[in-house]
Amino acid sequence: MINSTLQYGPGCTVAAVEQLTGIPIDHFAMVDFSGVVNMSDAVGGVSVCVSNNVYDPDSHLKLAKGTHTLKGLSALEFLRTRHGFGDGSDLGRTYAQHIFLTQMINKLKSAGTLSDPLAVLDLANAATKALTVDTGLDSIPKLIGLADDLNKVPTDRISFTTMQNVADPNNADRVVVGPGAQTLFNTIINDQSLTTSGGKSSAAGAASTAAPSPSAAPTVPAADISVQVLNGSGVPLVPGRAGVVEAALVNQGYSSNSSTGDASSAAARTTLSYPAGQAEQAKQVAASLGLPSSAVVQGTGSQLTLTIGEDWTSGTTFPGGKATPAAADTKVAVAGTHLQTGNQTNSCAPVSTQDTVAVNGVGMTPIQAYAASPSVPNSAP
């Protein structure tokens, strides 16, 4: 379980996330329980909505249906509850945390806090007491710089997602990486937007630190483009060349139905042939591999066929070429991730309708637990 890495320190957790996703992690910030209390107090409380009455005896969160301003201990109860929301697991908790963070960011931005030097200084001072950070963020000036960067990003370009996942076939209480997750990871790795069509940058997000992605959304999503990769790398053939390049294409988001094989004979030069009507798909694949336009030719076959020649005997980018990541299919990248963007301020945390809690030893829903516990005070008015 990924959270078991915390016993070895946050650096180990960062390494685990990098290994799981392939996403390089530049910086981290870890907030412990007391830090949540301190930071929520520092921002003057955070307004959140719950979809129904909710009581989780384990976290002690008890809220009536509607909107509440949480600070201190009540904020901690909201962020910790794992039985109150969604399916009553850690996944439901992440959805609620997305909402909390969205509301906190909006409060900071709408109040002008992040553009007020004195207010930012106060927040940075509070953060140094509440957060464990890496050396890249280990001073007040660095934290102030981070706040300035965040202030430049429009709220609709800030995204919170939960990785696509499916039940672990070997353990009903666990989940594993699900279909679509690699597309999400690749979109982030390639600095492509999760909030615009085709992963494009936009004028509204020009202040974002993300690098611009390909200038136009693909007419056909990469996931729908399959490529036959043939090894014609010489005599004798370089072992495994077709498999290496095919795997690189799939990792970029191209169809897992792509195939490999050996060419009928050695090829002096690498070519990508395409059937009539698939010129745009061929250009997209060529750009992803760094192939020159001279390598792209119309063929007589029925599918895109990449024949690796003697001029490309190693690596996944054509020698001398500059690979351009496949344009992101935003819908595929965020499908099933419970995407919450920073401008969705009307979202309510979905209270669980399953028997996820118990009162006096009797299993029930958090909604029923609220009604069964009139003597327990609410966490917030």
N, C-alpha and C positions, 0 to 999 in steps of 0.2 A: 504494500500500500504506500502511495506516494507520501502520505503524511508521516510515515515512519522515519523518513529522512531527517525530520526536524531534530531528532535526538542527537544527530551529529552536527547540528548547526545549519544556519540558512544557506551557507555555501554549498552544502550537500544537496539541499532542496533545489537550489538553482541548477546544479549539475543534472539532477534527475529530470527536471522540466526540459532542459535542453536536450537530453537524450531521448525523452519521450516524444518531443515535438519537432526537434531539429531547428528550433527557433533560438538564435543567439540571444542571451539575456545580458543586456548592457549594465543594468543596475537593479537593485532590489531594495525594498523597504519592508520591514516586518514590524507589525504592531501587536503587542501582547494585550492581555485583558485590561490591565491598568491603563495602557496607552489608549485604548478605545474610549475609556471614561474621560481621560484628559483631553483628547482631541475633540470629542463631541462637545465637551464644555467650552473648549477654546473657540469653536465656531458658533457658539450660542445655541446649540441644539439643532437637530435635523428633523424636518417634517416628513413623515411617512404615512402611507395609507395601508390598511389591511382590509381584505375583501369581506371579512366576516368577524364575528367575535372569536377570539383565540386565547387559549390558555394552555401553556406547556409547563407542567409542574417541574420538569427537569431543568429548564433554563429560567423558570419563574416568570417568563413573559406572559402578561395578561393584558389584553387590549380589547376595547369594544370596537365594533365595526366602524370604519371611518378613518379620519386623519388625526395624527397626534404628533406633537413635537417631542422628540426623544433626546435626552442628554444624560450624561453620567451613566448610572447603573442601568437605566431603562434602555439606553442605546446598546449597551453590552448584551442585555437579555435578548434584544431583537436580533442582533448579529450572531448570537450563539445558538439560537433555537434551531434544532434540526428536526423536531417532531411537529412543529406548528404549521409548516408551509409545504406546498407541493405534495410529494408523495411521502413526506415525513422522514426523508433521508437528508444526507449532506447536499444532494442536488437541489432539493427545495430550498435549503438554506442559501445556496449560491444565488438563486433567483431573487430572494429577498435582499441579499447584500448588493446586488446590482442596483436595485431600487434605492437603497440607502445611499450608495455612492453617487448615483445620479442626482438625488436631491441635495446632497452636500455640495457637489460641484456647482449646481445651479444657484444655490444660496450664496456661495462665495463669489460667483461671477455677477449675479444680479445685484448684489449689494455693493459691488465695486471693491470688494475686499482685496482681490488679487491685483488691483491696480493702485491700491493705497499702500505706500511704502511702510508706514508705521504699522498698519494692520498686518501686512505680510511679515514684518519683523516679529510681531507678537506670535503669529502662527508658527514661524520658523523656530522661535524660542520654545514654544510648546512641543513642536515636533522633535526637537533634540532630546526632550525628556521622555517622549512617548514611542519613538521609533528606533529600531535597529536597522542601520543602513550600511551599504558598502562604502568603500573609501571614496568613490566618486560623488557621494552625496553627504559626506560626513562633516559638513560645516554649515553655518547659517548662510553665508553667501551662496553656497551651492544650492541649498534648499530654496533660497529666494529666486535664484535663476530658474529652477524647476517650476516654481509658481508662475514666473513671468512667461515661460514657454506654454504652460497650461492655459494661461489667460488668453493667449493668441489663438487658441483652437476653438472654433465654433462648437457649441454643444452638440449639434447634430452630426458632428464628425468624431465624437467620442463614443466608443462602443464597448459594451460589456457582453461577453458571451460565455456560455458553458460548452466545453468541447462535446461534440457528438459522441454518444456512447451507447453501448448495448450491454445487456446482462452478461456477466461472466458465465460461460457454459459450465464452469467447474465450481461456481460458488454463487448461489442466488442472492447473497447479500453484497455482492461486489459488481462493479461495471468495468468494462474494458473499452479501448478505443473503438469507435464505431465508424461506419461508412461515412464519407464526407469529411472526416476530421483532417485527413491529409490535405484536402483542398483548402480548408481553413488555415492550416499551418503554413501551406505554401503561399497563400495570399499575404499572410503576415511576414513571412521570410522575405518575400519580394517587395515589401513596402507598398503593397497595393491596398486601395481603400476597401473597407467592408460596407461602406454606406453610399457608394455611387455605382452606377451601372458599369459593369466591366472593370471595376477596380480603378476607374479613372480618377485623377485628381480633379479638383474643381476650383473655380475662383473663390468660392466660399471657404474652401479649405486651404487656400494658398499659404496661410501662415503655419500649416502643419509641417512637422519635421519630416514627414514621409516623402520619399523620393517619388517623382512622377512615374506612373506606370505607362504601358503602351498607350498611344494617343487615341486609339479607338477600340471600342468594345468589339469582341469577335462576333462575326456573323453566325458562327457555330461555336458553342462552348468547347473548350479543350477536352472536357470529359466525354464529348461525343465524337472525338476524332481518334480513330484507331490507325496505327501505322504498322505495316509489315517491315521488319528490320532484317536485312540479309547481310551476312558476313562475306564480303569479297575482298578481305584485307590482305591477300597475298598468297604466295605458295611457299611454305604451307600457310594456312590461315592462322591469324592470331587467335588463340583460344578465347572463347567467351565474348568476343567483341560485340556481337549482336545483342546479347543479353545485357551487357553493361549499358549500352545506349538505350535499349528499350526500357530498362528499369529507370533510367534518368528521365525519359519522357513521361512514364507513369507517375513518377515522383513530382513532376511538374504539373500534374493534373490531367494528362492525356489518358485516353481510355485504357482500362485494364484489359480490354480485349485485344490490345496490340499483340503482335506475334513476332517470333524470331525464326531464323533458319539460315542456311548457307546458300550463297549465290551459286549459280551453275558453274561459274568460273571466276577467277580473280579479276578484280576491276582496278584499272589504273587510277581512276578518280571516283570520288564519292558523288552519287547522284540521288536526288529525291524526285521520283516520277509520280505524277498524279493523273487520275482519270478526268475526262471532260467534266467541267462544272465544279471542280474542287481546287481551283487555283488559289483561292484565298486561304483555304485550309493548309495548302502546301506552303504558302508564304509564312503562315503562323508557325508551323513546325520548323521551317528553316530558320526563322528568327530565334526560336527557342534553342536551337543547336548551334547558332553562329554560322550557318552555311551561307556561302555567297549566293547571290541570285543566279549566277551562271550554273549552279548545281541543280537548280529546279527546272525540270523539263516535263512537258506533257507526254504521258505514255499511253499505252493501249490497254493497260490492265484495268481492273475494277476497283482498285484501292490504292491508297498512298503507299508507296514502296520506297524505303530508304536502303540503298545499297552502299555499304561502307567499303571504300576503296583503299588502295595501298597508300593513299595520301592522308589516312586518318587511322593510325594503328594504336592510339591510346587516348584516354580521356573521354569526357562527355561533351566537350565543346570543340568544334572544328578548329584545327590549328590556325591561328591568326585571326580567327573570327571572334565576334563579341556577341555572346548569347543574350537575348532579350527574353525575360520570363514570359511565359504564356499569359495572355491577358486574363485577368481573374473573372471567373463566373461568380459574381457576388451572390446570386441566389443559392447556388450550390454550396458556397463557402459558409453561409450562415444558416442554411436549412437545419432545423432541429437544434439550434444553439441557444434558444430563448434570448435572442438578441435584444438588448436594451440600449437605446441610444440616449445621449445626454439631454436631448430635447423632449423626451417622453416623461414629462413630469406628472402625468395623471395616472400612472400605473399604480395598481394596488398589489401588495404581496398576496398571492393566492393561498388562503388558509386551507389546510388539508381537510378533505372530507372522508378520510380513511381513519380507522381506529389506530391511531399512532401514539396515543397517550393513555395513561391510566390514572384514575382517581379512586383512592381507597381500594386498590387492587382490581378495579373493574376497567377493562379496556373500553375506550370510546374515542370519538373524534375530538379535536381541540375545541370545536364549537360546542359540543355537549359538555366538555370539561369546564368551559366558561360558565355555563348555566348551572352546573353542579357545584360550583365553588363560589357562592355569593360572599362568603366571609373573607376571601382572599382579595386584597386591594389590587386595583389596576396599576399597571406599571407607569401609566401616564394618564392625565385627564383626557 
